[in-house]
Structure formats: C-alpha cells, structure tokens
Amino acid sequence: MHHRHRHHRAVGAAVAATAALLVAGLSGSASAGTAPADSAPTAAETLRTDAAPPALLKAMQRDLGLDRRQAERRLVNEAEAGATAGRLRAALGGDFAGAWVRGAESGTLTVATTDAGDVAAIEARGAEAKVVRHSLADLDTAKARLDKAAAGVNTADAPVWYVDTRTNSVVVEAIRPAAARSLLTAAGVDRSLARVKSRTERPRTFYDLRGGEAYYINNSSRCSIGFPVTKGTQQGFATAGHCGRAGSSTTGANRVAQGTFQGSIFPGRDMAWVATNSSWTATPYVLGAGGQNVQVTGSTASPVGASVCRSGSTTGWHCGTVTQLNTSVTYQEGTISPVTKTTVCAEPGDSGGSYISGSQAQGVTSGGSGDCRTGGETFFQPINALLQNYGLTLKTTGGDDGGEEPGEPGGTWAAGTVYQPGDTVTYGGATFRCLQGHQAYAGWEPPNVPALWQRV
C-alpha cells in the first residue's frame, strides 16, 4: 500500500496520455468519439462490428429484444467498452476488480476497483466506478483453489463455479448447498469471498450430434465444426474435445472423407482440432442462417455482459450474453475449466459449434443445460486458449493469416501469437502493452490498433 501516491500519479498520467482515445460517453453513438490526432481506428473499426451479418443481427433482435439499430449500436458499444476496460485494467494494476457492460445497447460500462482513489480515473473514461473489497487477482486466486480442491471432492452436486465480478465474489452453484459448503471448506476459501447459488439441473455435454456444419466421428457420432484454422500449410478446424480422441477419423456432412483428430483434451479442458485432407479448404466463415456466410475477422474476447451468438444445425442461430468468464463446470465425464458461461440455449446437435460476438470468434460449444424451447445456459471453450495450445491460426478475412510482411519493423510482436491482457511486446522500437486477449494478425500491428495495444 505504500506505493499508493506514486500509483495515482501513474494512473493520472496514463489517463492523460490516452485521453485522446476516449470514446465520448459509451452510450453515445459510434461517431460521438473524438478520434486520436493520427486518426487511428476506433475499437469498433478494428473489431469490424460492421461485418456482423443480417442473420446475426436478426438473432440478436429476437433473443435480446432489440431493434436493428440497437443491435448495431450494441456491437459498437461492446467493442469500445472492451478497449476502455483494457486501458483501465492496465492503469489500475492490482486495484482492478473486473469490468462488465449492461443496458439494451450495452451503453454502460462498470469498472470495479478496490481503491476509492481510482474513481476519478475510471469516470474520466466515461465508465461507472464501483469500489469493492476484493481485487480480481484475489478472486482468481480463490477460484484456482476451488479448482485444485475439486480434484479430491465429488462436485456432481456443486457442478458450476466461477468468479462473479458483478457481486465481487466467487460463486458456487449447487444442487445441494452442503456440496458447495464442502467444496469451499476443502479449498479453504474465506466465506467473505464466496456465495452459494442454487441450481436444479446438471450440465451435460451435447454429444453425438449435428452442429453448425455437421461432421461425423469414426462414421458414428456427430458434432459440429467450430472454426476453420491453419497450422503452417495444414488446414483444419477447431472443435470440442469431447467429440473425438486423437487419431479418430472424420467425415463431412456430405459423408466424404474429411480428416483426423490431431489433438484432443477432455475432461480438464474441452478442446480439439482436426487436420483435413486436400479435398477440404479452410474458409474464414461460420455457417449462418439460410446457408449465409458469417465472416470471422479476429478473436478478441468479449467482456462480461456482451452479446454472443451461436451457430448450430439443430437450433440455428441463437444469441444471449456472456454471464461469467473463468468458470468451472462439472459434467458426468469430469470437470472442465476455464470455460465461459452464457445465456445462449443449445440442444443435442449443437456441440463443438461456433460462438461469435459481432465478427470476433469467441469459442466452441462445450455443454450446458435446458433447451431452446424453455431456455437454457451453455458453456464454451474459449477459442484463444485452444489456438494457443495447438499452435493454430484462426482463418480470418483480411490479413494474410500469420505471414510476415516484407520489411516489417523489428520487435517481439508476431502475427499468429495469442496475447493476453498485460503481455508486453516491442514493435518498431517502441514497447506496447496488450489490453484485450486476441490472436495477432497482419494488419493488427500494435501501433495500428489502440483498441488492443497501448504504448508504454
């Protein structure tokens, strides 16, 4: 705590230095922001919110109760909110306690801090400040203790737990409260940090089923392609680990020989990738309603409260919101962590398929509960962790998918690398800090995208 004064000067300087990047009032229109002097692209421009197809906007309207203009503005606001939250996370350091958006158009960004002295800096960015007791780092540590303890405890009756920044606590969702209490006790997590919520259903994996674009495993069970990827010159796709084991063969929806599982993790994580044969070409698209192509322009992770849509052949397009990051979920087969929890529904047939916010890939369907008639919840394996684990490059429109441009300025930044908030790189003689998790692409060099990188 003795570094406090120096810390505030640093926050003030960071805010002043990037005040030019502030989009005036998150509830304002996209054009309300003052562009930086060198007219760097806005977050909405970087994340190509304009690339969201009509089918996705329609599903957002239906599932989130919006009109077309509200759906478009929501995507713009969510892009700007993610960038603003990233800058404040960097400025607040250890005080940072999470960020989330709310409102029909995600017009309000709230940033939590453990230090009341940070309120002015947060409000200067057009965000609401919330002063709380526990930092995000403390909550993440408590969640990690639960994950560790879960290895030795039966969590069937306490199947879901996560860091809930909105209530500044670690939440355990339990079918029997006693099961939550025994998990918390085993983890030695302070009760002041924890909340127990009741739930009635056990989550399940959406197994042998047809998804967005169906494929078959060993000519029997069915799943869906998550996102087309490349690994060097090899083409393929990312999908859920529970769909198949390494060495399992796949055939396409048309029953034509397709590929082989190269790697698969389940339980623990729920990730896999399939290398395809020369008959199949990776495209930067997700199958949309009516067979439309939905373009993927990147993989910037969405904040809590943001809209997210899922493609699946059983239930088509369905949208909802990101409710929790850093979630653990117990299925019959074991515990998966970390996954993202959403209000999107799914049914058998949707497993392995794609989650997308605007035009940014988010993850692949893992499991959930409920259905699309009565409503439900789903969990997805985040795509960036999957890409990083297997050294894959997401297929995107624009950019040249990881190829280096001739005469590129020197530095440690590299296309194809997955970066997390707080990572630092050098590029063209300057140092930059990552603001939002994403896989880097040609065109997303740090000086070009202030939504993703801040000069240090």
C-alpha positions as CSV (number, residue, x, y, z in Angstrom):
1,M,0.0,0.0,0.0
2,H,3.0,2.4,0.5
3,H,3.2,2.8,-3.3
4,R,-0.2,4.5,-3.3
5,H,0.8,8.0,-4.2
6,R,3.1,7.0,-7.0
7,H,0.4,4.7,-8.2
8,H,-2.1,7.6,-8.5
9,R,0.3,9.8,-10.4
10,A,0.8,6.9,-12.8
11,V,-3.0,6.4,-13.2
12,G,-3.4,10.1,-13.9
13,A,-0.6,10.1,-16.4
14,A,-2.0,7.1,-18.1
15,V,-5.4,8.7,-18.4
16,A,-4.0,12.0,-19.7
17,A,-1.8,10.2,-22.2
18,T,-4.7,8.3,-23.7
19,A,-7.5,10.8,-23.2
20,A,-7.5,11.3,-26.9
21,L,-8.6,7.7,-27.4
22,L,-11.6,8.1,-25.2
23,V,-14.9,7.5,-26.9
24,A,-17.1,10.2,-25.5
25,G,-19.8,8.6,-23.4
26,L,-20.3,4.9,-24.1
27,S,-24.0,5.5,-24.5
28,G,-23.2,7.9,-27.4
29,S,-23.2,6.9,-31.0
30,A,-20.1,5.4,-32.6
31,S,-19.3,8.8,-34.2
32,A,-19.6,10.6,-30.9
33,G,-16.0,9.7,-30.0
34,T,-13.1,12.1,-30.8
35,A,-10.6,10.2,-33.0
36,P,-7.0,10.4,-31.9
37,A,-4.9,13.0,-33.7
38,D,-3.4,10.4,-36.1
39,S,-6.9,9.1,-36.7
40,A,-6.1,5.6,-35.5
41,P,-9.1,3.2,-36.0
42,T,-11.8,3.1,-33.3
43,A,-12.3,-0.2,-31.4
44,A,-15.5,-0.8,-33.5
45,E,-13.4,-0.4,-36.7
46,T,-10.6,-2.7,-35.5
47,L,-13.1,-5.4,-34.5
48,R,-15.1,-4.9,-37.7
49,T,-18.5,-4.6,-36.0
50,D,-19.8,-3.6,-39.4
51,A,-19.1,-7.2,-40.6
52,A,-21.9,-8.6,-38.5
53,P,-24.2,-10.2,-41.0
54,P,-28.0,-9.7,-41.2
55,A,-28.7,-13.2,-39.8
56,L,-26.7,-12.5,-36.6
57,L,-28.3,-9.1,-36.1
58,K,-31.7,-10.7,-36.6
59,A,-31.0,-13.3,-34.0
60,M,-29.8,-10.6,-31.6
61,Q,-33.0,-8.7,-32.1
62,R,-35.1,-11.8,-31.4
63,D,-33.2,-13.1,-28.4
64,L,-32.2,-9.8,-26.8
65,G,-35.3,-7.9,-27.6
66,L,-33.7,-5.2,-29.7
67,D,-34.4,-3.4,-33.0
68,R,-31.9,-3.4,-35.8
69,R,-30.3,-0.1,-34.9
70,Q,-30.0,-1.1,-31.2
71,A,-28.3,-4.4,-32.2
72,E,-25.8,-2.5,-34.4
73,R,-25.1,0.1,-31.7
74,R,-24.7,-2.6,-29.1
75,L,-21.9,-4.2,-31.0
76,V,-20.2,-0.8,-31.4
77,N,-20.6,-0.1,-27.7
78,E,-19.3,-3.5,-26.7
79,A,-16.2,-3.1,-28.8
80,E,-15.5,0.4,-27.3
81,A,-16.2,-0.9,-23.8
82,G,-13.7,-3.8,-24.1
83,A,-11.0,-1.3,-25.2
84,T,-11.8,1.1,-22.4
85,A,-11.9,-1.7,-19.8
86,G,-8.5,-2.9,-21.1
87,R,-6.9,0.6,-20.7
88,L,-8.3,0.9,-17.2
89,R,-7.2,-2.6,-16.2
90,A,-3.6,-1.5,-17.3
91,A,-3.9,1.8,-15.4
92,L,-5.4,0.4,-12.1
93,G,-2.9,-2.5,-11.8
94,G,-3.6,-4.6,-8.6
95,D,-6.6,-2.5,-7.7
96,F,-8.6,-3.7,-10.8
97,A,-11.6,-5.8,-9.8
98,G,-13.3,-6.6,-13.1
99,A,-15.5,-4.8,-15.7
100,W,-18.8,-5.5,-17.3
101,V,-21.4,-3.9,-19.6
102,R,-25.2,-3.6,-19.2
103,G,-28.2,-2.0,-20.8
104,A,-30.1,-2.9,-24.0
105,E,-27.3,-1.3,-26.1
106,S,-24.5,-2.2,-23.6
107,G,-24.4,1.6,-23.1
108,T,-23.0,1.4,-19.5
109,L,-19.5,0.1,-18.7
110,T,-18.8,-0.5,-15.0
111,V,-15.2,-0.9,-13.8
112,A,-14.6,-2.2,-10.2
113,T,-11.6,-1.2,-8.1
114,T,-10.5,-1.8,-4.5
115,D,-9.3,1.8,-4.1
116,A,-11.7,4.8,-3.9
117,G,-8.8,6.9,-5.1
118,D,-9.3,5.3,-8.6
119,V,-12.9,6.5,-9.0
120,A,-12.0,9.8,-10.8
121,A,-9.7,8.0,-13.3
122,I,-12.5,5.5,-14.1
123,E,-15.1,8.2,-14.5
124,A,-12.8,10.2,-16.7
125,R,-13.0,7.4,-19.2
126,G,-16.8,7.5,-19.3
127,A,-17.2,4.4,-17.2
128,E,-19.1,3.9,-13.9
129,A,-16.9,3.1,-10.9
130,K,-17.7,0.6,-8.3
131,V,-15.5,0.4,-5.2
132,V,-15.3,-3.2,-3.8
133,R,-13.5,-5.2,-1.2
134,H,-11.6,-7.9,-3.3
135,S,-9.4,-7.4,-6.4
136,L,-9.8,-9.6,-9.5
137,A,-6.4,-11.2,-8.7
138,D,-7.7,-12.2,-5.2
139,L,-10.9,-13.7,-6.7
140,D,-9.0,-15.5,-9.4
141,T,-6.7,-17.0,-6.7
142,A,-9.7,-18.2,-4.7
143,K,-11.2,-19.7,-7.9
144,A,-7.9,-21.5,-8.5
145,R,-8.1,-23.0,-5.0
146,L,-11.6,-24.3,-5.7
147,D,-10.3,-25.9,-9.0
148,K,-7.5,-27.6,-7.1
149,A,-9.8,-28.8,-4.3
150,A,-12.3,-30.1,-6.8
151,A,-9.8,-32.8,-7.9
152,G,-10.4,-34.5,-4.5
153,V,-14.1,-33.7,-3.9
154,N,-17.2,-35.0,-5.7
155,T,-18.6,-31.9,-7.4
156,A,-21.6,-33.6,-9.1
157,D,-23.9,-31.7,-6.7
158,A,-22.0,-28.4,-6.9
159,P,-21.3,-28.5,-10.7
160,V,-20.5,-24.9,-11.6
161,W,-18.3,-22.3,-10.0
162,Y,-16.8,-19.0,-11.3
163,V,-15.5,-15.5,-10.5
164,D,-18.5,-13.1,-10.5
165,T,-17.1,-9.6,-10.8
166,R,-20.6,-8.1,-10.6
167,T,-21.0,-9.3,-7.0
168,N,-17.2,-9.3,-6.2
169,S,-17.3,-12.9,-5.1
170,V,-16.6,-16.5,-6.1
171,V,-19.9,-18.2,-6.7
172,V,-20.6,-21.9,-6.4
173,E,-23.8,-23.1,-8.0
174,A,-25.1,-26.2,-6.2
175,I,-28.0,-28.7,-6.4
176,R,-27.4,-29.4,-2.7
177,P,-26.0,-26.4,-0.6
178,A,-24.0,-28.9,1.5
179,A,-22.0,-29.9,-1.5
180,A,-21.0,-26.3,-2.1
181,R,-20.0,-25.9,1.5
182,S,-17.8,-29.0,1.4
183,L,-16.0,-27.7,-1.7
184,L,-15.4,-24.3,-0.1
185,T,-14.2,-25.9,3.1
186,A,-11.8,-28.2,1.2
187,A,-10.5,-25.2,-0.8
188,G,-10.0,-23.1,2.4
189,V,-11.7,-20.2,0.7
190,D,-12.7,-17.4,3.0
191,R,-16.5,-17.2,3.3
192,S,-16.4,-13.4,2.9
193,L,-15.3,-14.1,-0.7
194,A,-17.9,-16.8,-1.5
195,R,-21.5,-17.0,-2.4
196,V,-23.6,-20.2,-2.9
197,K,-26.4,-20.2,-5.5
198,S,-28.9,-22.9,-6.0
199,R,-29.5,-24.6,-9.4
200,T,-31.7,-27.5,-10.3
201,E,-30.1,-29.0,-13.5
202,R,-26.9,-30.8,-14.0
203,P,-25.0,-29.6,-17.1
204,R,-24.2,-32.1,-19.8
205,T,-22.1,-32.3,-22.9
206,F,-24.1,-32.0,-26.2
207,Y,-22.6,-35.2,-27.5
208,D,-23.1,-37.2,-30.7
209,L,-24.8,-34.5,-32.5
210,R,-25.0,-32.4,-35.6
211,G,-23.8,-28.8,-35.1
212,G,-23.3,-25.6,-37.3
213,E,-21.7,-27.6,-40.1
214,A,-22.0,-31.2,-39.1
215,Y,-19.2,-33.8,-39.2
216,Y,-19.1,-37.5,-38.2
217,I,-16.5,-39.1,-36.0
218,N,-15.5,-42.7,-36.9
219,N,-18.7,-42.9,-39.0
220,S,-20.9,-42.9,-35.9
221,S,-21.3,-39.9,-33.6
222,R,-21.9,-36.3,-34.9
223,C,-20.5,-32.9,-33.8
224,S,-20.0,-29.5,-35.4
225,I,-17.1,-27.6,-36.8
226,G,-16.1,-24.7,-34.5
227,F,-13.8,-22.5,-36.6
228,P,-11.6,-23.3,-39.6
229,V,-7.9,-23.0,-38.8
230,T,-4.4,-23.5,-40.3
231,K,-1.2,-24.8,-38.9
232,G,1.5,-23.8,-41.3
233,T,0.2,-25.1,-44.7
234,Q,-2.0,-27.7,-43.0
235,Q,-5.7,-26.8,-43.0
236,G,-8.3,-28.0,-40.5
237,F,-10.8,-26.9,-37.8
238,A,-11.1,-26.4,-34.1
239,T,-13.9,-28.2,-32.2
240,A,-14.8,-29.7,-28.8
241,G,-12.5,-32.3,-27.1
242,H,-15.4,-34.5,-26.1
243,C,-16.3,-35.0,-29.8
244,G,-13.3,-37.3,-30.5
245,R,-9.9,-38.6,-29.5
246,A,-6.6,-38.1,-31.2
247,G,-6.5,-40.5,-34.2
248,S,-10.3,-40.6,-34.7
249,S,-11.2,-40.1,-38.3
250,T,-13.9,-37.6,-39.5
251,T,-16.2,-37.4,-42.5
252,G,-18.1,-34.3,-43.6
253,A,-21.8,-33.6,-43.5
254,N,-21.8,-35.0,-47.1
255,R,-20.2,-38.2,-45.8
256,V,-17.0,-37.5,-47.8
257,A,-13.7,-38.5,-46.1
258,Q,-12.5,-35.4,-44.3
259,G,-9.7,-35.6,-41.7
260,T,-8.2,-36.9,-38.5
261,F,-8.2,-35.6,-34.9
262,Q,-4.7,-34.4,-34.2
263,G,-5.1,-33.5,-30.5
264,S,-8.0,-33.7,-28.0
265,I,-8.3,-32.8,-24.3
266,F,-11.4,-33.8,-22.3
267,P,-12.1,-33.5,-19.4
268,G,-9.9,-30.8,-17.9
269,R,-10.4,-28.7,-21.0
270,D,-12.8,-29.3,-23.9
271,M,-10.6,-28.6,-26.9
272,A,-9.6,-30.5,-30.1
273,W,-8.5,-29.9,-33.6
274,V,-8.9,-31.9,-36.8
275,A,-6.5,-31.8,-39.7
276,T,-8.4,-32.1,-43.0
277,N,-7.3,-33.7,-46.3
278,S,-6.8,-31.8,-49.6
279,S,-10.5,-32.1,-50.5
280,W,-11.3,-29.6,-47.8
281,T,-10.4,-25.9,-47.7
282,A,-10.4,-23.7,-44.5
283,T,-12.6,-20.6,-45.1
284,P,-12.9,-17.6,-42.8
285,Y,-16.6,-18.2,-42.3
286,V,-19.2,-19.7,-40.0
287,L,-22.4,-21.2,-41.4
288,G,-25.2,-18.7,-40.8
289,A,-29.0,-18.8,-41.2
290,G,-30.1,-19.9,-44.6
291,G,-26.6,-21.0,-45.5
292,Q,-25.2,-17.5,-45.4
293,N,-21.5,-16.9,-44.7
294,V,-20.7,-15.1,-41.5
295,Q,-17.3,-13.7,-41.7
296,V,-14.7,-14.0,-38.9
297,T,-12.3,-11.1,-38.6
298,G,-10.5,-11.9,-35.4
299,S,-10.7,-13.5,-31.9
300,T,-10.9,-10.5,-29.4
301,A,-12.5,-11.9,-26.3
302,S,-15.8,-10.2,-25.2
303,P,-16.4,-8.7,-21.8
304,V,-19.0,-9.9,-19.3
305,G,-22.5,-8.7,-20.3
306,A,-21.6,-8.6,-24.0
307,S,-23.7,-10.2,-26.7
308,V,-22.7,-13.6,-28.1
309,C,-24.3,-15.7,-30.8
310,R,-24.0,-19.4,-31.5
311,S,-24.4,-21.3,-34.8
312,G,-25.8,-24.9,-34.8
313,S,-27.7,-27.0,-37.3
314,T,-30.2,-28.3,-34.7
315,T,-31.3,-25.0,-33.5
316,G,-29.9,-22.5,-36.0
317,W,-28.7,-19.1,-34.7
318,H,-29.3,-18.2,-31.1
319,C,-27.9,-15.3,-29.1
320,G,-27.6,-14.3,-25.5
321,T,-25.0,-12.7,-23.3
322,V,-21.7,-13.6,-21.6
323,T,-22.6,-14.1,-18.0
324,Q,-19.2,-15.2,-16.5
325,L,-15.6,-15.7,-17.6
326,N,-13.3,-18.1,-15.7
327,T,-16.0,-20.7,-15.0
328,S,-15.5,-24.4,-14.0
329,V,-18.3,-26.9,-14.9
330,T,-18.6,-30.5,-13.8
331,Y,-20.2,-32.9,-16.3
332,Q,-20.7,-36.7,-15.8
333,E,-17.3,-37.1,-17.5
334,G,-15.4,-34.7,-15.3
335,T,-14.6,-31.1,-14.6
336,I,-13.7,-28.5,-17.4
337,S,-12.0,-25.2,-16.7
338,P,-11.9,-22.4,-17.6
339,V,-14.9,-22.0,-19.8
340,T,-17.2,-19.0,-20.5
341,K,-20.8,-19.2,-19.2
342,T,-23.6,-17.8,-21.4
343,T,-27.4,-17.4,-21.6
344,V,-27.4,-18.8,-25.1
345,C,-29.5,-22.0,-25.5
346,A,-28.4,-25.2,-27.2
347,E,-29.6,-28.7,-27.9
348,P,-28.2,-32.1,-28.9
349,G,-26.7,-31.5,-32.3
350,D,-25.1,-28.1,-31.5
351,S,-21.9,-29.4,-29.8
352,G,-18.5,-28.2,-31.0
353,G,-20.0,-25.3,-32.9
354,S,-19.1,-21.7,-33.1
355,Y,-19.7,-18.8,-30.7
356,I,-19.1,-15.3,-32.2
357,S,-19.6,-11.7,-31.0
358,G,-20.1,-9.4,-34.0
359,S,-17.3,-10.8,-36.2
360,Q,-15.0,-11.9,-33.4
361,A,-14.6,-15.6,-32.8
362,Q,-15.2,-16.5,-29.1
363,G,-15.2,-20.2,-28.6
364,V,-16.6,-23.7,-29.3
365,T,-19.7,-25.2,-27.7
366,S,-18.9,-27.5,-24.7
367,G,-22.1,-28.2,-22.9
368,G,-24.9,-26.8,-20.8
369,S,-28.5,-27.4,-19.6
370,G,-32.0,-26.6,-20.7
371,D,-33.0,-26.3,-24.4
372,C,-34.1,-23.7,-26.9
373,R,-37.8,-24.1,-26.1
374,T,-37.7,-23.4,-22.4
375,G,-34.4,-21.5,-22.4
376,G,-31.1,-22.7,-21.0
377,E,-27.4,-21.9,-20.4
378,T,-24.3,-23.0,-22.3
379,F,-20.6,-23.1,-21.7
380,F,-18.0,-22.6,-24.4
381,Q,-14.3,-23.4,-24.5
382,P,-12.6,-20.1,-25.3
383,I,-11.0,-20.1,-28.8
384,N,-7.8,-18.2,-28.0
385,A,-6.7,-20.9,-25.4
386,L,-7.4,-23.6,-28.0
387,L,-5.4,-21.8,-30.7
388,Q,-2.5,-21.2,-28.3
389,N,-2.5,-24.8,-27.0
390,Y,-2.2,-26.4,-30.5
391,G,-0.3,-23.6,-32.3
392,L,-3.1,-22.9,-34.7
393,T,-4.0,-19.8,-36.6
394,L,-7.7,-18.8,-36.9
395,K,-8.8,-18.3,-40.5
396,T,-9.9,-14.7,-40.9
397,T,-11.0,-12.3,-43.6
398,G,-8.2,-9.8,-44.4
399,G,-4.7,-10.1,-43.2
400,D,-2.6,-12.9,-44.5
401,D,-3.1,-15.4,-41.7
402,G,0.3,-15.1,-40.0
403,G,2.6,-14.5,-42.9
404,E,5.2,-11.8,-42.1
405,E,5.2,-8.7,-44.4
406,P,8.5,-8.0,-46.1
407,G,10.5,-5.2,-44.4
408,E,8.4,-5.5,-41.2
409,P,9.8,-3.3,-38.3
410,G,11.8,-5.4,-35.8
411,G,10.4,-6.4,-32.4
412,T,8.9,-9.3,-30.5
413,W,5.3,-8.8,-31.7
414,A,4.4,-11.7,-34.1
415,A,1.4,-12.5,-36.2
416,G,-0.3,-15.7,-35.0
417,T,0.7,-15.3,-31.4
418,V,-2.1,-15.3,-28.8
419,Y,-1.7,-12.3,-26.4
420,Q,-3.4,-11.8,-23.0
421,P,-4.1,-8.5,-21.2
422,G,-0.9,-7.3,-19.6
423,D,1.5,-9.0,-22.1
424,T,4.2,-6.6,-23.4
425,V,5.8,-6.6,-26.8
426,T,8.2,-4.4,-28.8
427,Y,7.4,-3.2,-32.3
428,G,9.2,-0.7,-34.4
429,G,11.4,0.4,-31.5
430,A,8.5,1.0,-29.0
431,T,7.0,-1.1,-26.2
432,F,3.3,-1.9,-26.1
433,R,1.0,-3.5,-23.5
434,C,-1.8,-5.8,-24.5
435,L,-5.3,-4.5,-23.4
436,Q,-7.6,-7.3,-24.6
437,G,-7.0,-11.0,-25.3
438,H,-6.7,-11.9,-29.0
439,Q,-4.7,-13.7,-31.7
440,A,-2.5,-11.3,-33.6
441,Y,-2.8,-10.9,-37.4
442,A,-1.1,-8.9,-40.1
443,G,-3.0,-5.6,-40.0
444,W,-3.3,-5.7,-36.2
445,E,0.3,-4.5,-35.5
446,P,0.3,-2.6,-32.1
447,P,0.5,1.0,-33.5
448,N,-2.5,0.3,-35.8
449,V,-5.0,-0.9,-33.2
450,P,-5.2,1.2,-30.0
451,A,-8.2,-1.0,-29.0
452,L,-5.8,-3.9,-28.5
453,W,-2.4,-2.3,-27.6
454,Q,-1.3,0.7,-25.5
455,R,2.1,2.2,-26.0
456,V,4.0,2.0,-22.7
